[in-house]
């Protein structure tokens, strides 16, 4: 029996609205901590989170100064794999976060989402 994978596609989680970015990353972290195979793909407006410096400047807790990038690092440490869609990232020459494994195309995202062993959440 093949192991199921959780694919989280973040396309509408806008860095300008941190409360919409936190939940999918937290869920990815929890799923990975529970030993599930988890992959997060940044696409659309969420692709900005893959650009170095963006997520570091999105605070989710003003008291502790905790950022979305802190959550990305925790998720990565828990085993979450991060990818970003090429077409959503107009980033020629921009540095990417070190946690990003690779840039992928739309065909990759569709192929993974359609796989019978993949459960897909979108945000």
PyMOL commands that place a pseudoatom at each C-alpha (Angstrom):
pseudoatom trace, name=CA, resn=UNK, resi=1, chain=A, elem=C, hetatm=0, pos=[0.000, 0.000, 0.000]
pseudoatom trace, name=CA, resn=UNK, resi=2, chain=A, elem=C, hetatm=0, pos=[1.368, 3.409, -0.964]
pseudoatom trace, name=CA, resn=UNK, resi=3, chain=A, elem=C, hetatm=0, pos=[1.718, 6.082, 1.678]
pseudoatom trace, name=CA, resn=UNK, resi=4, chain=A, elem=C, hetatm=0, pos=[-0.518, 9.124, 1.222]
pseudoatom trace, name=CA, resn=UNK, resi=5, chain=A, elem=C, hetatm=0, pos=[0.983, 12.562, 0.893]
pseudoatom trace, name=CA, resn=UNK, resi=6, chain=A, elem=C, hetatm=0, pos=[-0.521, 15.835, 2.074]
pseudoatom trace, name=CA, resn=UNK, resi=7, chain=A, elem=C, hetatm=0, pos=[-0.107, 18.554, -0.548]
pseudoatom trace, name=CA, resn=UNK, resi=8, chain=A, elem=C, hetatm=0, pos=[-0.849, 22.065, 0.665]
pseudoatom trace, name=CA, resn=UNK, resi=9, chain=A, elem=C, hetatm=0, pos=[-1.198, 24.574, -2.150]
pseudoatom trace, name=CA, resn=UNK, resi=10, chain=A, elem=C, hetatm=0, pos=[-0.903, 28.139, -0.900]
pseudoatom trace, name=CA, resn=UNK, resi=11, chain=A, elem=C, hetatm=0, pos=[-2.095, 30.499, -3.610]
pseudoatom trace, name=CA, resn=UNK, resi=12, chain=A, elem=C, hetatm=0, pos=[-4.379, 33.031, -1.926]
pseudoatom trace, name=CA, resn=UNK, resi=13, chain=A, elem=C, hetatm=0, pos=[-2.580, 33.379, 1.413]
pseudoatom trace, name=CA, resn=UNK, resi=14, chain=A, elem=C, hetatm=0, pos=[-1.472, 36.990, 1.037]
pseudoatom trace, name=CA, resn=UNK, resi=15, chain=A, elem=C, hetatm=0, pos=[1.629, 38.073, 2.994]
pseudoatom trace, name=CA, resn=UNK, resi=16, chain=A, elem=C, hetatm=0, pos=[-0.140, 41.422, 3.512]
pseudoatom trace, name=CA, resn=UNK, resi=17, chain=A, elem=C, hetatm=0, pos=[-2.701, 39.492, 5.619]
pseudoatom trace, name=CA, resn=UNK, resi=18, chain=A, elem=C, hetatm=0, pos=[-0.616, 37.345, 8.025]
pseudoatom trace, name=CA, resn=UNK, resi=19, chain=A, elem=C, hetatm=0, pos=[-3.606, 35.666, 9.655]
pseudoatom trace, name=CA, resn=UNK, resi=20, chain=A, elem=C, hetatm=0, pos=[-4.313, 33.878, 6.345]
pseudoatom trace, name=CA, resn=UNK, resi=21, chain=A, elem=C, hetatm=0, pos=[-0.746, 32.591, 6.064]
pseudoatom trace, name=CA, resn=UNK, resi=22, chain=A, elem=C, hetatm=0, pos=[-0.387, 31.087, 9.516]
pseudoatom trace, name=CA, resn=UNK, resi=23, chain=A, elem=C, hetatm=0, pos=[-3.013, 28.298, 9.466]
pseudoatom trace, name=CA, resn=UNK, resi=24, chain=A, elem=C, hetatm=0, pos=[-1.787, 26.329, 6.418]
pseudoatom trace, name=CA, resn=UNK, resi=25, chain=A, elem=C, hetatm=0, pos=[1.810, 26.446, 7.638]
pseudoatom trace, name=CA, resn=UNK, resi=26, chain=A, elem=C, hetatm=0, pos=[0.801, 25.398, 11.144]
pseudoatom trace, name=CA, resn=UNK, resi=27, chain=A, elem=C, hetatm=0, pos=[-1.282, 22.508, 9.753]
pseudoatom trace, name=CA, resn=UNK, resi=28, chain=A, elem=C, hetatm=0, pos=[1.665, 21.422, 7.608]
pseudoatom trace, name=CA, resn=UNK, resi=29, chain=A, elem=C, hetatm=0, pos=[3.921, 21.444, 10.677]
pseudoatom trace, name=CA, resn=UNK, resi=30, chain=A, elem=C, hetatm=0, pos=[1.482, 19.368, 12.722]
pseudoatom trace, name=CA, resn=UNK, resi=31, chain=A, elem=C, hetatm=0, pos=[1.000, 16.848, 9.909]
pseudoatom trace, name=CA, resn=UNK, resi=32, chain=A, elem=C, hetatm=0, pos=[4.769, 16.463, 9.491]
pseudoatom trace, name=CA, resn=UNK, resi=33, chain=A, elem=C, hetatm=0, pos=[5.204, 16.098, 13.258]
pseudoatom trace, name=CA, resn=UNK, resi=34, chain=A, elem=C, hetatm=0, pos=[2.667, 13.259, 13.051]
pseudoatom trace, name=CA, resn=UNK, resi=35, chain=A, elem=C, hetatm=0, pos=[5.016, 11.568, 10.529]
pseudoatom trace, name=CA, resn=UNK, resi=36, chain=A, elem=C, hetatm=0, pos=[3.014, 12.392, 7.412]
pseudoatom trace, name=CA, resn=UNK, resi=37, chain=A, elem=C, hetatm=0, pos=[4.706, 13.219, 4.112]
pseudoatom trace, name=CA, resn=UNK, resi=38, chain=A, elem=C, hetatm=0, pos=[3.897, 16.921, 3.632]
pseudoatom trace, name=CA, resn=UNK, resi=39, chain=A, elem=C, hetatm=0, pos=[4.646, 19.288, 0.786]
pseudoatom trace, name=CA, resn=UNK, resi=40, chain=A, elem=C, hetatm=0, pos=[3.754, 22.981, 0.590]
pseudoatom trace, name=CA, resn=UNK, resi=41, chain=A, elem=C, hetatm=0, pos=[3.687, 24.674, -2.807]
pseudoatom trace, name=CA, resn=UNK, resi=42, chain=A, elem=C, hetatm=0, pos=[3.694, 28.470, -2.891]
pseudoatom trace, name=CA, resn=UNK, resi=43, chain=A, elem=C, hetatm=0, pos=[1.904, 29.866, -5.939]
pseudoatom trace, name=CA, resn=UNK, resi=44, chain=A, elem=C, hetatm=0, pos=[-0.085, 32.972, -6.829]
pseudoatom trace, name=CA, resn=UNK, resi=45, chain=A, elem=C, hetatm=0, pos=[0.236, 35.813, -4.315]
pseudoatom trace, name=CA, resn=UNK, resi=46, chain=A, elem=C, hetatm=0, pos=[1.612, 33.323, -1.778]
pseudoatom trace, name=CA, resn=UNK, resi=47, chain=A, elem=C, hetatm=0, pos=[4.680, 32.906, -3.987]
pseudoatom trace, name=CA, resn=UNK, resi=48, chain=A, elem=C, hetatm=0, pos=[6.006, 36.063, -2.354]
pseudoatom trace, name=CA, resn=UNK, resi=49, chain=A, elem=C, hetatm=0, pos=[6.650, 33.989, 0.794]
pseudoatom trace, name=CA, resn=UNK, resi=50, chain=A, elem=C, hetatm=0, pos=[9.390, 32.137, -1.103]
pseudoatom trace, name=CA, resn=UNK, resi=51, chain=A, elem=C, hetatm=0, pos=[11.340, 35.366, -1.676]
pseudoatom trace, name=CA, resn=UNK, resi=52, chain=A, elem=C, hetatm=0, pos=[13.994, 35.915, 0.985]
pseudoatom trace, name=CA, resn=UNK, resi=53, chain=A, elem=C, hetatm=0, pos=[13.052, 38.793, 3.268]
pseudoatom trace, name=CA, resn=UNK, resi=54, chain=A, elem=C, hetatm=0, pos=[9.298, 38.694, 2.661]
pseudoatom trace, name=CA, resn=UNK, resi=55, chain=A, elem=C, hetatm=0, pos=[8.151, 36.141, 5.260]
pseudoatom trace, name=CA, resn=UNK, resi=56, chain=A, elem=C, hetatm=0, pos=[10.726, 37.515, 7.732]
pseudoatom trace, name=CA, resn=UNK, resi=57, chain=A, elem=C, hetatm=0, pos=[8.894, 40.826, 7.675]
pseudoatom trace, name=CA, resn=UNK, resi=58, chain=A, elem=C, hetatm=0, pos=[5.413, 39.396, 8.247]
pseudoatom trace, name=CA, resn=UNK, resi=59, chain=A, elem=C, hetatm=0, pos=[4.805, 39.399, 12.007]
pseudoatom trace, name=CA, resn=UNK, resi=60, chain=A, elem=C, hetatm=0, pos=[2.089, 37.189, 13.457]
pseudoatom trace, name=CA, resn=UNK, resi=61, chain=A, elem=C, hetatm=0, pos=[2.692, 38.141, 17.084]
pseudoatom trace, name=CA, resn=UNK, resi=62, chain=A, elem=C, hetatm=0, pos=[3.561, 41.727, 17.850]
pseudoatom trace, name=CA, resn=UNK, resi=63, chain=A, elem=C, hetatm=0, pos=[4.657, 40.927, 21.427]
pseudoatom trace, name=CA, resn=UNK, resi=64, chain=A, elem=C, hetatm=0, pos=[7.136, 38.186, 20.586]
pseudoatom trace, name=CA, resn=UNK, resi=65, chain=A, elem=C, hetatm=0, pos=[7.860, 39.479, 17.059]
pseudoatom trace, name=CA, resn=UNK, resi=66, chain=A, elem=C, hetatm=0, pos=[7.252, 35.948, 15.746]
pseudoatom trace, name=CA, resn=UNK, resi=67, chain=A, elem=C, hetatm=0, pos=[7.088, 35.914, 11.945]
pseudoatom trace, name=CA, resn=UNK, resi=68, chain=A, elem=C, hetatm=0, pos=[5.708, 33.764, 9.168]
pseudoatom trace, name=CA, resn=UNK, resi=69, chain=A, elem=C, hetatm=0, pos=[9.317, 32.861, 8.402]
pseudoatom trace, name=CA, resn=UNK, resi=70, chain=A, elem=C, hetatm=0, pos=[9.661, 31.462, 11.937]
pseudoatom trace, name=CA, resn=UNK, resi=71, chain=A, elem=C, hetatm=0, pos=[6.727, 29.170, 11.138]
pseudoatom trace, name=CA, resn=UNK, resi=72, chain=A, elem=C, hetatm=0, pos=[8.266, 28.160, 7.796]
pseudoatom trace, name=CA, resn=UNK, resi=73, chain=A, elem=C, hetatm=0, pos=[11.536, 27.249, 9.561]
pseudoatom trace, name=CA, resn=UNK, resi=74, chain=A, elem=C, hetatm=0, pos=[9.647, 25.198, 12.178]
pseudoatom trace, name=CA, resn=UNK, resi=75, chain=A, elem=C, hetatm=0, pos=[7.684, 23.405, 9.460]
pseudoatom trace, name=CA, resn=UNK, resi=76, chain=A, elem=C, hetatm=0, pos=[10.867, 22.650, 7.537]
pseudoatom trace, name=CA, resn=UNK, resi=77, chain=A, elem=C, hetatm=0, pos=[12.514, 21.311, 10.709]
pseudoatom trace, name=CA, resn=UNK, resi=78, chain=A, elem=C, hetatm=0, pos=[9.483, 19.060, 11.223]
pseudoatom trace, name=CA, resn=UNK, resi=79, chain=A, elem=C, hetatm=0, pos=[9.991, 17.623, 7.724]
pseudoatom trace, name=CA, resn=UNK, resi=80, chain=A, elem=C, hetatm=0, pos=[7.785, 19.762, 5.480]
pseudoatom trace, name=CA, resn=UNK, resi=81, chain=A, elem=C, hetatm=0, pos=[9.085, 20.143, 1.924]
pseudoatom trace, name=CA, resn=UNK, resi=82, chain=A, elem=C, hetatm=0, pos=[8.639, 23.565, 0.308]
pseudoatom trace, name=CA, resn=UNK, resi=83, chain=A, elem=C, hetatm=0, pos=[8.349, 24.272, -3.418]
pseudoatom trace, name=CA, resn=UNK, resi=84, chain=A, elem=C, hetatm=0, pos=[7.259, 27.314, -5.419]
pseudoatom trace, name=CA, resn=UNK, resi=85, chain=A, elem=C, hetatm=0, pos=[5.529, 27.574, -8.772]
pseudoatom trace, name=CA, resn=UNK, resi=86, chain=A, elem=C, hetatm=0, pos=[7.677, 29.213, -11.465]
pseudoatom trace, name=CA, resn=UNK, resi=87, chain=A, elem=C, hetatm=0, pos=[4.869, 31.085, -13.145]
pseudoatom trace, name=CA, resn=UNK, resi=88, chain=A, elem=C, hetatm=0, pos=[3.734, 32.846, -9.985]
pseudoatom trace, name=CA, resn=UNK, resi=89, chain=A, elem=C, hetatm=0, pos=[7.167, 34.113, -8.996]
pseudoatom trace, name=CA, resn=UNK, resi=90, chain=A, elem=C, hetatm=0, pos=[8.320, 37.017, -11.061]
pseudoatom trace, name=CA, resn=UNK, resi=91, chain=A, elem=C, hetatm=0, pos=[11.622, 36.878, -9.246]
pseudoatom trace, name=CA, resn=UNK, resi=92, chain=A, elem=C, hetatm=0, pos=[14.430, 36.852, -11.742]
pseudoatom trace, name=CA, resn=UNK, resi=93, chain=A, elem=C, hetatm=0, pos=[17.548, 37.566, -9.734]
pseudoatom trace, name=CA, resn=UNK, resi=94, chain=A, elem=C, hetatm=0, pos=[15.806, 37.577, -6.357]
pseudoatom trace, name=CA, resn=UNK, resi=95, chain=A, elem=C, hetatm=0, pos=[17.121, 35.399, -3.561]
pseudoatom trace, name=CA, resn=UNK, resi=96, chain=A, elem=C, hetatm=0, pos=[14.840, 32.605, -2.335]
pseudoatom trace, name=CA, resn=UNK, resi=97, chain=A, elem=C, hetatm=0, pos=[14.409, 31.266, 1.184]
pseudoatom trace, name=CA, resn=UNK, resi=98, chain=A, elem=C, hetatm=0, pos=[16.848, 28.464, 1.955]
pseudoatom trace, name=CA, resn=UNK, resi=99, chain=A, elem=C, hetatm=0, pos=[13.988, 26.134, 2.911]
pseudoatom trace, name=CA, resn=UNK, resi=100, chain=A, elem=C, hetatm=0, pos=[12.720, 26.089, -0.688]
pseudoatom trace, name=CA, resn=UNK, resi=101, chain=A, elem=C, hetatm=0, pos=[13.612, 22.753, -2.267]
pseudoatom trace, name=CA, resn=UNK, resi=102, chain=A, elem=C, hetatm=0, pos=[12.806, 23.660, -5.853]
pseudoatom trace, name=CA, resn=UNK, resi=103, chain=A, elem=C, hetatm=0, pos=[10.771, 25.709, -8.283]
pseudoatom trace, name=CA, resn=UNK, resi=104, chain=A, elem=C, hetatm=0, pos=[8.109, 23.704, -10.096]
pseudoatom trace, name=CA, resn=UNK, resi=105, chain=A, elem=C, hetatm=0, pos=[5.699, 24.260, -12.968]
pseudoatom trace, name=CA, resn=UNK, resi=106, chain=A, elem=C, hetatm=0, pos=[1.943, 24.033, -13.181]
pseudoatom trace, name=CA, resn=UNK, resi=107, chain=A, elem=C, hetatm=0, pos=[2.156, 20.513, -14.630]
pseudoatom trace, name=CA, resn=UNK, resi=108, chain=A, elem=C, hetatm=0, pos=[3.928, 19.337, -11.468]
pseudoatom trace, name=CA, resn=UNK, resi=109, chain=A, elem=C, hetatm=0, pos=[1.238, 20.842, -9.224]
pseudoatom trace, name=CA, resn=UNK, resi=110, chain=A, elem=C, hetatm=0, pos=[-1.605, 19.333, -11.273]
pseudoatom trace, name=CA, resn=UNK, resi=111, chain=A, elem=C, hetatm=0, pos=[0.136, 15.955, -11.461]
pseudoatom trace, name=CA, resn=UNK, resi=112, chain=A, elem=C, hetatm=0, pos=[0.651, 15.814, -7.700]
pseudoatom trace, name=CA, resn=UNK, resi=113, chain=A, elem=C, hetatm=0, pos=[-2.884, 16.997, -6.924]
pseudoatom trace, name=CA, resn=UNK, resi=114, chain=A, elem=C, hetatm=0, pos=[-4.387, 14.362, -9.236]
pseudoatom trace, name=CA, resn=UNK, resi=115, chain=A, elem=C, hetatm=0, pos=[-2.342, 11.499, -7.784]
pseudoatom trace, name=CA, resn=UNK, resi=116, chain=A, elem=C, hetatm=0, pos=[-4.605, 9.045, -5.959]
pseudoatom trace, name=CA, resn=UNK, resi=117, chain=A, elem=C, hetatm=0, pos=[-2.153, 8.896, -3.058]
pseudoatom trace, name=CA, resn=UNK, resi=118, chain=A, elem=C, hetatm=0, pos=[-2.209, 12.647, -2.489]
pseudoatom trace, name=CA, resn=UNK, resi=119, chain=A, elem=C, hetatm=0, pos=[-4.652, 14.562, -0.316]
pseudoatom trace, name=CA, resn=UNK, resi=120, chain=A, elem=C, hetatm=0, pos=[-4.713, 18.225, -1.371]
pseudoatom trace, name=CA, resn=UNK, resi=121, chain=A, elem=C, hetatm=0, pos=[-5.613, 21.257, 0.731]
pseudoatom trace, name=CA, resn=UNK, resi=122, chain=A, elem=C, hetatm=0, pos=[-5.718, 24.686, -0.889]
pseudoatom trace, name=CA, resn=UNK, resi=123, chain=A, elem=C, hetatm=0, pos=[-5.500, 28.100, 0.745]
for i in range(1, 123): cmd.bond("trace and resi %d" % i, "trace and resi %d" % (i + 1))
show_as sticks, trace
zoom trace
